[in-house]
Amino acid sequence: MVLTPRLSPYPAPVFPTQPTHPAVVETNEAIRALVDERAGQDWSSVESAQYEVLLIEWAAATRGIGSGITEAA
């Protein structure tokens, strides 16, 4: 018996190999640095809030909204 993979009738999503907007790269690096710095430790409420703000900035940058969203956060 030979198994063959099913092919989806829908095209595969195309994701860029590298973020094109500098804000995406900068925010991604800031998130990694924060996570690496606190690996294996409990986070303070300030660090948790900082992480949440970085995630909001990253999401905005990946959508092309740009900076300025952190004032609302």
C-alpha positions as CSV (number, residue, x, y, z in Angstrom):
1,M,0.0,0.0,0.0
2,V,1.4,3.3,-1.0
3,L,0.4,6.5,0.8
4,T,0.4,9.7,-1.0
5,P,-0.1,13.1,0.7
6,R,-3.3,15.0,0.1
7,L,-2.9,18.2,-1.7
8,S,-4.9,21.1,-0.5
9,P,-7.1,22.8,-3.2
10,Y,-6.1,26.1,-1.6
11,P,-2.8,27.8,-2.2
12,A,-0.3,27.7,0.7
13,P,0.1,31.1,2.5
14,V,3.2,33.0,1.6
15,F,5.1,34.4,4.5
16,P,8.0,36.7,4.0
17,T,11.3,35.1,5.1
18,Q,12.3,38.2,6.9
19,P,10.2,41.1,8.3
20,T,10.5,44.0,5.9
21,H,9.7,46.8,8.3
22,P,12.5,47.9,10.7
23,A,10.0,48.3,13.5
24,V,9.2,44.6,13.3
25,V,12.8,43.6,13.6
26,E,13.5,46.0,16.5
27,T,10.4,44.9,18.4
28,N,11.1,41.2,17.8
29,E,14.7,41.7,19.1
30,A,13.4,43.5,22.2
31,I,10.9,40.7,22.9
32,R,13.6,38.1,22.6
33,A,16.0,40.0,24.8
34,L,13.3,40.4,27.5
35,V,12.4,36.7,27.4
36,D,16.0,35.6,27.4
37,E,16.9,37.9,30.3
38,R,14.1,36.5,32.5
39,A,14.2,32.8,31.4
40,G,13.3,30.5,34.2
41,Q,12.4,33.4,36.6
42,D,9.1,34.8,37.7
43,W,8.2,38.1,36.0
44,S,7.3,41.2,38.0
45,S,4.1,43.1,37.0
46,V,6.3,45.7,35.4
47,E,8.1,43.1,33.2
48,S,4.7,41.5,32.3
49,A,3.4,44.9,31.2
50,Q,6.5,45.6,29.2
51,Y,6.1,42.3,27.4
52,E,2.5,43.0,26.7
53,V,3.4,46.5,25.2
54,L,6.1,44.9,23.1
55,L,3.6,42.4,21.7
56,I,1.2,45.2,20.9
57,E,4.0,47.1,19.1
58,W,5.0,44.0,17.2
59,A,1.5,43.3,16.1
60,A,1.0,46.8,14.9
61,A,4.3,46.8,13.1
62,T,3.5,43.5,11.3
63,R,0.2,45.0,10.1
64,G,1.9,48.1,8.9
65,I,0.1,50.3,11.4
66,G,3.3,51.9,12.5
67,S,4.4,53.2,15.9
68,G,2.4,55.3,18.2
69,I,0.2,52.5,19.5
70,T,2.2,52.3,22.7
71,E,0.7,55.6,23.9
72,A,-2.7,53.9,24.1
73,A,-1.2,50.9,26.0
